[in-house]
């Protein structure tokens, strides 16, 4: 059996677990997939987080990808990082760099099994700050300078590809090379606040081809994860990376309050599998939840199975289809063969599922329940109250204020 076919059936533990430690964030990126900004007062406590790490160790999870929000604003972030490493769980964390001071950079350079991912979405200040906010480019560059000065090589520079930055791929690579870093590019999804800017930011069809050709030529040393397998339909050369949707099979997400979702890009009750605080903890959710069991069954490709490129693209991204109102067994909204265009025209105004979790520092959205063929979500619960400040409840931090 090919390895990818084995992955479709699910594994005893996720290859990579994404864990959003907090929704608190000093930025308000236009495309934030978790609509972060305000801290949720129901965040898992330090002891609860350590209990999850203990589970991951028992399940032999190789590493956890920690994000947010901005994870470093949690006062116990560095404690949790050390605890994970000490218990055999490697950590890769994503940060906008706000608290990556020279001293913290030295600490990280001296710590094994830790990787750092600096988020930047423009190779120039103008392009980056349009999406991530004024001052965010300089903040990221300063963090990279600190890592380089501390001797931390091989950190990641993470870029979400948008209509505005596809032409900057060579410049992003040059930045990575200058720091001895590795470029990581990911796909924009219409998740979280990204749903509101999808039409403005997602690459055009011509840019999809441009991106594919660039990855064929330069992608051997570029990380993509499972972001661009839908582009494989463009040519005979498969792109590196996991060329299938790994949701609930090899990846999943734990959110700040312990809810477990099938996909980091689908924070919605339709993809909610359980909670780490429930009986049996994370291990029971991963191995026995109704949602994950269904996702690991053979999936119908629907209309896509008649396409000659189906074996290459696997029908595309589940989250992208869901949040653009397309059926989960239909074509990806960015189908490079144009198969999604007729279906998108049939999506009625106001019928597109909206992200139902919003921690933005603005008025929240309202969302009617949707399922689109997924298992019925658990009974609706009232919206969780969120503090108005992303720093609410945090201890005084003398490293930096924002």
C-alpha positions in Angstrom: 0.0 0.0 0.0 1.3 3.5 -0.9 2.0 5.6 2.1 -0.5 8.2 1.0 -3.2 5.5 0.9 -2.3 4.5 4.4 -2.6 8.1 5.5 -6.2 8.2 4.2 -7.2 5.6 6.7 -5.8 7.6 9.6 -3.0 7.0 12.0 -2.8 6.1 15.7 -1.7 9.7 16.4 -1.5 12.8 14.3 1.8 13.4 12.4 1.5 17.1 13.2 -0.9 18.5 15.7 -1.7 22.2 15.5 -2.4 23.8 18.8 -3.7 27.4 19.1 -2.7 28.3 22.7 -4.5 31.6 22.7 -6.7 33.8 20.6 -5.0 36.9 22.1 -3.0 38.8 19.5 -1.4 42.2 19.1 -2.2 42.2 15.4 -5.4 42.0 13.5 -4.3 40.3 10.2 -7.0 40.6 7.5 -6.8 36.9 6.6 -6.5 35.5 10.2 -7.9 31.9 9.9 -8.9 31.9 13.6 -10.2 35.5 13.8 -7.9 36.2 16.6 -7.5 39.3 18.7 -9.2 38.9 22.1 -8.2 36.4 24.7 -10.8 33.7 25.6 -11.2 33.6 29.4 -11.8 29.8 29.1 -8.3 29.1 27.8 -6.8 25.9 29.1 -4.8 26.4 32.3 -1.1 25.7 32.5 -1.7 22.3 34.2 -4.4 21.4 31.6 -1.9 22.2 28.8 0.7 20.1 30.5 -1.7 17.2 30.8 -2.3 17.4 27.0 1.4 17.3 26.4 1.6 14.2 28.6 -1.0 12.6 26.3 1.0 13.6 23.2 4.1 12.0 24.7 2.2 8.7 25.3 0.8 8.8 21.8 4.3 9.4 20.4 3.3 12.6 18.6 6.6 13.7 17.1 6.0 17.5 17.3 3.3 20.0 17.8 2.8 23.2 15.8 1.9 25.9 18.2 0.1 29.1 17.1 -2.7 31.4 17.9 -3.3 34.3 18.1 0.1 35.2 19.2 1.3 32.3 21.5 4.1 34.2 23.2 1.6 36.6 24.9 0.6 33.8 27.2 2.7 34.3 30.4 3.3 30.5 30.6 4.4 30.1 27.0 8.1 29.6 27.7 7.2 27.2 30.6 5.0 25.1 28.3 7.7 25.1 25.6 10.3 23.8 28.0 7.8 21.2 29.4 7.0 19.8 25.9 10.7 19.5 24.9 11.6 17.9 28.3 8.8 15.3 27.6 9.9 14.4 24.1 7.5 16.5 22.2 9.2 18.8 19.7 7.8 22.3 19.3 7.5 24.5 16.2 5.8 27.7 17.0 4.5 30.5 14.8 5.0 34.1 15.9 4.7 37.6 14.5 7.9 38.3 16.5 6.5 40.7 19.0 8.2 39.1 22.0 11.2 37.5 20.3 13.8 39.6 22.0 17.6 39.1 21.8 17.5 37.2 25.1 14.6 34.9 24.0 16.4 34.3 20.7 19.5 33.2 22.6 17.3 30.9 24.8 15.8 29.3 21.7 19.2 28.9 20.0 20.3 26.9 23.0 17.2 24.7 23.1 17.0 21.4 21.2 13.8 20.2 19.3 12.4 23.7 18.9 11.8 25.5 15.6 10.6 29.0 15.1 8.3 30.2 12.3 8.2 34.0 11.6 5.0 35.1 9.8 5.4 37.7 7.1 3.1 38.1 4.1 5.0 40.6 2.0 8.6 40.8 0.9 8.2 44.6 1.2 6.8 46.7 4.0 4.0 48.0 1.8 2.7 44.6 0.8 3.1 43.0 4.2 1.5 45.8 6.2 -1.5 46.0 3.9 -2.5 42.6 5.3 -0.9 42.3 8.7 -1.1 45.9 9.9 1.3 48.9 10.2 4.6 48.1 11.8 4.3 44.3 11.4 7.0 44.1 8.7 9.6 45.8 10.9 8.6 43.7 13.9 9.1 40.5 11.9 12.5 41.7 10.5 13.6 42.6 14.0 12.8 39.1 15.2 14.7 37.5 12.4 17.7 39.8 13.1 17.6 38.6 16.8 17.5 35.0 15.8 20.3 35.4 13.3 22.4 37.3 15.9 21.8 34.5 18.4 23.1 31.9 15.9 19.7 30.3 15.3 19.8 29.1 11.7 17.2 27.2 9.8 14.2 28.9 11.3 11.2 29.2 9.0 9.8 32.3 7.2 6.1 31.6 6.8 4.2 33.3 4.0 0.5 33.1 3.1 0.2 33.4 -0.7 -2.1 36.2 -1.8 -2.8 38.1 -5.0 -0.5 40.8 -3.9 2.6 38.7 -3.1 2.8 35.9 -5.7 5.1 38.1 -7.7 7.4 38.3 -4.7 8.3 34.6 -4.5 12.0 35.2 -5.6 12.2 38.1 -3.0 10.9 35.9 -0.2 13.4 33.2 -1.1 16.2 35.9 -1.1 15.1 37.0 2.4 15.2 33.4 3.6 18.6 32.8 2.1 20.0 36.0 3.7 19.1 34.7 7.1 20.0 31.0 6.5 16.3 30.3 7.0 13.9 28.1 5.1 10.9 29.5 3.2 7.5 28.0 4.0 4.5 29.1 1.8 0.9 28.2 2.6 -2.4 28.6 0.8 -4.9 31.3 1.7 -8.1 29.8 2.9 -11.5 31.6 3.2 -11.5 30.8 6.9 -11.9 33.1 9.9 -11.4 36.7 8.7 -10.1 35.3 5.5 -13.7 34.8 4.4 -14.2 38.5 4.2 -11.1 39.2 2.1 -11.1 36.0 0.0 -12.3 37.7 -3.2 -9.7 40.4 -2.8 -6.7 38.3 -1.8 -6.9 34.8 -3.3 -4.6 34.4 -6.3 -6.0 34.5 -9.8 -6.0 31.5 -12.1 -2.9 32.9 -13.9 -1.1 33.3 -10.6 -2.0 29.7 -9.6 -0.1 28.6 -12.7 2.7 31.0 -11.9 2.9 29.5 -8.4 2.9 26.0 -9.7 5.7 26.7 -12.1 7.8 28.4 -9.4 7.4 25.5 -7.1 8.3 23.0 -9.8 11.5 25.0 -10.4 12.4 25.9 -6.8 10.2 23.9 -4.5 12.6 21.2 -3.5 13.8 23.3 -0.5 10.5 25.1 0.1 8.0 23.8 2.7 4.4 23.7 1.6 2.7 21.1 3.9 -0.6 20.1 2.3 -1.3 23.5 0.9 -1.1 23.2 -2.8 -2.0 19.7 -3.9 -4.9 21.2 -5.8 -2.3 22.6 -8.2 -1.0 19.2 -9.3 -3.7 19.1 -12.0 -1.6 21.7 -13.8 1.2 19.4 -14.9 2.8 16.0 -14.8 5.3 17.0 -12.1 3.8 16.5 -8.7 4.6 19.1 -6.1 6.5 18.1 -2.9 4.4 17.8 0.2 1.4 15.8 1.4 -0.8 15.6 -1.6 -4.1 14.9 0.0 -6.4 16.5 2.6 -5.1 15.2 5.9 -8.0 16.5 8.1 -8.8 14.1 10.8 -6.4 11.6 9.3 -2.9 12.8 10.0 -3.6 16.4 11.2 -6.0 18.2 13.5 -6.3 21.3 15.6 -6.7 21.9 19.4 -8.1 25.4 20.1 -7.4 27.5 23.2 -10.3 26.0 25.2 -9.4 22.4 24.2 -11.9 21.9 21.4 -10.5 19.6 18.7 -11.3 20.3 15.1 -10.5 18.1 12.1 -8.6 20.9 10.3 -6.7 24.0 11.4 -8.4 25.9 8.6 -12.0 24.8 9.5 -12.7 26.2 13.0 -16.4 25.6 12.8 -18.8 23.4 14.7 -19.4 21.3 11.6 -15.8 20.1 12.0 -15.7 19.8 15.8 -14.8 16.4 17.0 -14.7 16.8 20.8 -12.7 18.4 23.7 -9.5 17.4 25.4 -11.1 17.9 28.8 -13.8 15.2 28.1 -13.5 11.6 29.3 -10.6 9.9 27.6 -9.0 13.2 26.7 -7.4 14.0 23.3 -6.5 10.4 22.6 -10.2 9.3 22.8 -11.2 12.2 20.5 -8.5 11.3 17.9 -9.2 7.6 17.9 -12.9 7.3 18.5 -14.8 10.5 17.5 -17.7 10.1 15.1 -16.3 12.9 12.8 -12.8 11.5 12.5 -14.1 8.0 11.9 -16.2 9.3 9.0 -13.3 11.3 7.5 -11.2 8.1 7.5 -13.7 6.2 5.4 -13.3 6.1 1.6 -14.4 9.4 0.3 -16.5 10.1 -2.7 -15.0 12.4 -5.2 -18.4 13.4 -6.5 -18.3 15.2 -9.8 -14.5 15.4 -9.6 -14.0 11.6 -10.2 -14.8 12.1 -13.9 -11.9 14.5 -14.2 -8.6 13.1 -15.5 -6.7 15.2 -12.9 -8.6 13.8 -9.9 -5.9 11.4 -8.8 -3.5 14.3 -8.8 -5.5 16.9 -6.9 -7.8 14.7 -4.8 -10.6 17.2 -5.2 -8.8 20.0 -3.3 -9.2 21.5 0.1 -12.2 20.6 2.3 -12.1 23.9 4.3 -11.9 26.0 1.1 -14.9 24.2 -0.3 -16.9 24.5 2.9 -16.5 28.2 3.4 -17.2 29.1 -0.2 -20.5 27.2 -0.1 -19.4 24.2 -2.3 -20.2 20.6 -1.5 -17.4 18.7 0.2 -17.4 16.1 -2.6 -17.3 18.8 -5.3 -14.4 20.8 -6.9 -12.1 23.1 -5.0 -13.1 26.8 -5.4 -9.7 27.4 -7.0 -9.9 24.3 -9.3 -7.3 25.0 -11.9 -9.5 23.3 -14.5 -12.3 25.8 -13.9 -14.6 23.1 -12.7 -15.8 25.1 -9.7 -16.9 28.2 -11.6 -20.4 26.9 -12.5 -20.9 25.6 -8.9 -19.8 28.9 -7.4 -22.3 30.8 -9.6 -25.1 28.7 -8.0 -24.1 29.6 -4.5 -26.8 32.0 -3.4 -26.1 35.3 -1.7 -26.1 34.8 2.1 -26.0 31.0 1.9 -22.2 30.7 2.2 -21.3 29.2 5.6 -19.7 31.8 7.8 -17.0 31.2 10.4 -18.8 30.8 13.7 -15.9 31.6 16.0 -14.8 35.2 16.1 -12.4 36.7 18.6 -11.7 39.8 16.6 -11.5 43.1 18.4 -14.7 44.2 16.6 -18.3 43.2 16.7 -18.7 39.4 16.2 -20.6 37.7 13.4 -23.8 35.7 13.7 -24.1 32.3 12.0 -27.0 30.0 11.5 -26.1 26.3 12.0 -25.0 24.4 8.9 -23.9 20.9 8.2 -23.4 20.3 4.5 -23.4 16.6 5.0 -21.1 16.5 7.9 -22.1 14.8 11.2 -24.6 16.8 13.3 -22.6 19.1 15.6 -23.1 19.0 19.3 -25.8 21.2 20.7 -25.2 24.8 20.3 -23.6 26.6 23.2 -23.7 30.3 24.0 -20.9 32.4 22.5 -18.0 32.5 24.8 -17.4 35.9 26.4 -14.1 37.4 25.3 -12.1 40.1 27.1 -11.8 43.3 25.1 -8.0 43.4 25.4 -5.7 40.8 23.9 -3.6 41.3 27.1 -6.5 40.9 29.5 -5.6 38.6 32.4 -1.9 38.4 31.5 0.8 39.1 34.0 3.0 42.1 33.6 5.6 41.5 31.0 8.8 43.6 31.3 10.2 42.2 28.0 8.0 44.4 25.7 4.7 46.0 25.6 2.5 46.5 22.5 
